[in-house]
Amino acid sequence: MNEQQIAFVSSYDPYVYETLSGIIGSMVSVQTTRGTVSGKLSNVVPDHIVVESGGSPFFIRTQQIVWVIPRG
């Protein structure tokens, strides 16, 4: 029988991950390929970030981030 293997592949940008990890808890504006999300950066993992805006979490794939501005 021919056995198929499934592999999960995800891009990982260590510089973005490390930089954003240092500002968890800060207010940020994140420009994505679909628009801008502003709120509190609540979590950073290698393939996505979580921004809480208006009481809702927004899960943003790192690959979709164009820029991030910390808002103090």
PyMOL commands that set and color helices and strands:
alter all, ss='L'
color gray80, all
select helices_A, chain A and resi 14-21+62-64
alter helices_A, ss='H'
color red, helices_A
select strands_A, chain A and resi 27-32+35-45+48-53+56-61+65-70
alter strands_A, ss='S'
color yellow, strands_A
deselect
rebuild
show_as cartoon
